[in-house]
């Protein structure tokens, strides 16, 4: 499945890292069944842990397979800890009014 490799190529993947496949015109004939299954699973964003669970494969194996796909440009990743969500303005207004009422 991973040809004896025990570490991902160059990519640090956390279990919460979001992975999503992208449409590419790259040759898929050289990919393993597991690579193709990952690409199919990741049509919607999934965490690395979710991919491992769906495949029923050890986490390190999935990280190695994902690093192959990242290197080829078949999948993209996003670190969920770096996403910024803008707070709702109405919620902030209610908090401000609550603080003023103290």
N, C-alpha and C positions, 0 to 999 in steps of 0.2 A: 504494500500500500504506500509506504513512504521510503522504500529502498534502504532501510536501516538507519535513516536519519532520525536524530533525536532532538534536534533544535531547528526552529524556523530559520530561514535564510538570513534576513536582515531586519525583520520586522518584529517589534515587541507588541504582542497581542495580549491584552488583558481579557479576562473572562467576560467582562461587560462591554468590550469593544463591539460596536455595531458594524456589521458586514452586509454589503449589498452588491449583488452582481450587476454589471452594466453590459449593455449590448456592445459587442465587439465583433469585428470581422475576422478575429484571429482564428487560426486553425485549431479545431477541437479534436482532431484525430489523434493528437499526441497526449491527450488527457486521459486519466484513468476514469473508471466508473465512479469512483468516489469524488473526484474533481467535478465531474459533470453533475453528480447529485448535489453537491454543495452549490453549484451555480443555479440549479433549479430551485433549491430551498431558499436561496438568498435573493429571489426576485423581489421579496419584501425584506426590509432590514431585520436582521436577527443578530443577537449577541453571539459571541464565540461559544459560550456555554450552551446556548440553544442549538446551535449547529451540531455540537458534539452530542447532545441528547437525542436529536432527531436521527443522527447517523448511527447512534449506539456505539460510538468510537471513543477511545481515550482522548482526553483534552489535548495532550501533546501531539497526537497524530493529526487532529483537526488543525492545530496551529501550524504544523508543517505543511499540510495540504493548502491551507489558506494562504500561507506565505508564497507558495508556488503561484497561486492564482493572482495574488497582489503583484508579484513580480512580472507576470504576463500582462497585467492590466485588465484582467477579467473581473475583478472585484475591487471595490473601494471600501475604506474603513472610516469610521468616525468615533472618536473617543467621547463617550457620553458625558464625562466629567467636564468637558470643555464647551459643552453647548450652553448657551445663555438663553434663558427664557425671560422675556420681558414681563414684569408683573402687570396684572390687570389694573388699569387706572382707577376704576371704580372701587376695587378692593383697597388700594392705597388711600383713596379719599376717605373711605369708611374708617380705616385705621387712624388716619390723621384726626378725623372728627372724634373718634373714641378717646384718643390721647388728650385732645383739647378739653374734653368733657371731664377729665379727671381732676 
